[in-house]
């Protein structure tokens, strides 16, 4: 009866996951039709009103900004949870845990008593590990997006400063740069959204601040603060862009120096863990072997 109850529970959980996935796919279809019907409107503007809450904010920072992003995340989490639980349940039903318990029971020294709790916790550990896969994917995507923005910003800022010093306005210089860069880059997409919001009638200061909120990168926030201040007090944009480009170049140089100085400390741990045991075994192994051999010979002579 217990097996039947657990099986029915898994079937019910899978049905819930299938229903959530169906709802998520329906929302994605409606969003795709709306986006295809108005291709000139960026995706971030279409989903700007639905990004409320800490989870939606976190997924928006990672680039998942469609209307069904949060339900899709929950559905994938439940699906991963069901997959991990199913694997653990299969290990219990087919006797994998029992066979492993018999295998570790022959280990001497009481080690089997230490390994047995870990073995029987393995289904729960598998369930938790599978349930955390969507979380790790979104987190990894967020870090990749931040690294991409930090890598593209210095070049973009240098080009903006150069074009502004050559006499172009900020909007014209930005449009010239965006047309020469790949459209799938995160920074390019955000600046395209900025242009669309300005054309839609939003205040320029508000559009700049929305870029900082959508990206949440320190370098972009500093740049936006300087541009907002220049816009409010009416100063020249070229001087602000040049000072920001020089400041960003200096910060990158200091970060590279800091990383190079911390590298020997980070290399210490793999050296100690990987190389030092082999060196000790190679140098002190023969001496210990001779010592134990002489000790066995001496103990054998004492017994005789």
KAQUIBEL-V735913 format. One record per residue. N is the residue number from 0. BURIAL is b if it has 16 or more other ideal C-beta (glycine too) atoms within 10 Angstrom, else e. D_CENTER is the distance of its C-alpha to the mean C-alpha in Angstrom with 2 decimals. Layout:
# KAQUIBEL-V735913
n->(N:N)
burial->(BURIAL:BURIAL)
d_center->(D_CENTER:D_CENTER)
This chain:
# KAQUIBEL-V735913
n->(0:1:2:3:4:5:6:7:8:9:10:11:12:13:14:15:16:17:18:19:20:21:22:23:24:25:26:27:28:29:30:31:32:33:34:35:36:37:38:39:40:41:42:43:44:45:46:47:48:49:50:51:52:53:54:55:56:57:58:59:60:61:62:63:64:65:66:67:68:69:70:71:72:73:74:75:76:77:78:79:80:81:82:83:84:85:86:87:88:89:90:91:92:93:94:95:96:97:98:99:100:101:102:103:104:105:106:107:108:109:110:111:112:113:114:115:116:117:118:119:120:121:122:123:124:125:126:127:128:129:130:131:132:133:134:135:136:137:138:139:140:141:142:143:144:145:146:147:148:149:150:151:152:153:154:155:156:157:158:159:160:161:162:163:164:165:166:167:168:169:170:171:172:173:174:175:176:177:178:179:180:181:182:183:184:185:186:187:188:189:190:191:192:193:194:195:196:197:198:199:200:201:202:203:204:205:206:207:208:209:210:211:212:213:214:215:216:217:218:219:220:221:222:223:224:225:226:227:228:229:230:231:232:233:234:235:236:237:238:239:240:241:242:243:244:245:246:247:248:249:250:251:252:253:254:255:256:257:258:259:260:261:262:263:264:265:266:267:268:269:270:271:272:273:274:275:276:277:278:279:280:281:282:283:284:285:286:287:288:289:290:291:292:293:294:295:296:297:298:299:300:301:302:303)
burial->(e:e:e:e:e:e:e:e:e:e:e:e:b:b:e:e:b:e:e:b:b:e:e:b:e:e:b:b:e:e:b:e:e:e:e:e:e:e:e:e:e:b:e:b:b:b:b:e:e:b:b:e:e:e:e:b:e:b:b:b:b:b:b:b:b:b:b:b:b:b:e:b:b:e:b:b:b:b:b:b:b:b:b:b:b:b:b:b:b:e:b:b:e:e:e:b:b:e:e:b:e:e:e:e:e:e:e:e:e:e:e:b:e:e:b:e:e:e:b:e:e:b:b:e:e:b:b:e:e:b:b:e:b:b:e:e:e:b:e:e:e:b:e:e:b:b:e:b:b:b:e:b:b:e:e:b:b:b:b:b:b:b:b:b:e:e:e:b:e:b:e:e:b:b:e:e:b:b:e:e:e:e:e:e:b:b:b:b:b:b:b:b:b:b:e:b:b:e:e:e:e:e:e:e:e:e:b:b:b:b:b:b:e:b:b:b:b:e:b:b:e:e:b:b:e:b:b:b:e:b:b:e:e:e:e:e:b:b:e:b:b:b:e:b:b:e:e:b:e:e:e:e:e:e:e:e:e:e:e:e:e:e:e:e:e:e:e:e:e:e:e:e:e:e:e:e:e:e:e:e:e:e:e:e:e:e:e:e:e:e:e:e:e:e:e:e:e:e:e:e:e:e:e:e)
d_center->(42.83:39.67:38.24:39.26:37.71:34.35:34.46:35.29:32.42:29.93:31.64:31.44:27.71:27.17:29.39:27.38:24.17:26.16:27.50:24.15:22.91:26.21:25.83:22.36:23.78:26.76:24.78:22.86:26.33:27.81:25.01:25.37:29.14:28.96:26.72:28.99:32.02:30.90:29.01:29.72:27.64:23.93:21.51:20.13:23.75:24.38:21.61:21.97:24.33:22.28:19.18:20.53:19.18:16.25:14.20:15.21:14.49:10.86:10.51:12.71:10.64:7.92:11.15:12.38:15.76:18.34:20.68:19.69:15.91:16.32:19.04:17.16:14.23:17.04:18.86:16.17:15.67:19.45:19.75:17.48:19.45:22.64:21.81:21.16:24.23:26.26:25.61:26.62:29.57:30.65:30.64:32.88:35.14:35.78:36.54:33.75:33.42:37.19:37.46:34.82:36.71:39.91:38.32:37.13:40.38:42.28:40.26:42.72:42.31:40.80:37.32:37.36:37.63:34.40:32.52:33.92:31.89:28.63:29.89:30.71:27.41:25.61:25.62:24.03:21.39:20.70:20.53:18.03:15.81:16.03:15.49:12.10:10.83:9.99:8.20:5.95:5.80:5.28:2.67:1.56:4.31:4.69:4.61:6.54:8.55:9.47:10.52:12.42:14.15:15.14:16.46:18.45:19.78:22.38:24.04:24.15:25.57:28.12:29.27:29.58:31.63:33.80:34.55:35.25:37.62:39.26:40.24:37.69:36.38:32.75:32.41:34.27:32.33:28.98:30.25:31.54:28.21:26.19:28.70:28.21:24.42:22.28:21.69:18.23:16.71:14.84:17.43:20.27:19.32:19.28:22.59:24.01:23.28:24.97:27.97:28.27:28.24:30.86:32.97:32.68:34.42:31.86:32.71:31.11:30.06:28.33:26.50:25.34:24.10:22.21:20.31:19.27:18.27:16.27:14.24:14.38:14.37:17.16:18.95:19.15:20.40:23.05:24.13:24.48:26.47:28.80:29.31:30.04:32.51:34.15:34.43:36.01:38.50:39.29:38.69:38.00:34.54:35.19:35.68:32.56:30.43:32.08:31.62:27.93:27.54:29.45:27.53:24.14:25.64:26.91:23.63:21.94:24.96:24.77:21.09:22.09:25.09:23.17:20.82:23.96:25.74:23.08:22.85:26.09:25.01:21.79:24.00:26.39:24.53:24.23:27.80:29.11:27.39:28.00:30.99:33.09:33.97:35.14:37.17:38.77:39.58:41.08:43.16:44.15:44.20:47.76:49.10:47.80:49.16:52.57:52.52:51.85:54.44:57.05:56.26:56.79:60.04:61.28:60.59:62.33:65.38:65.50:65.63:68.41)
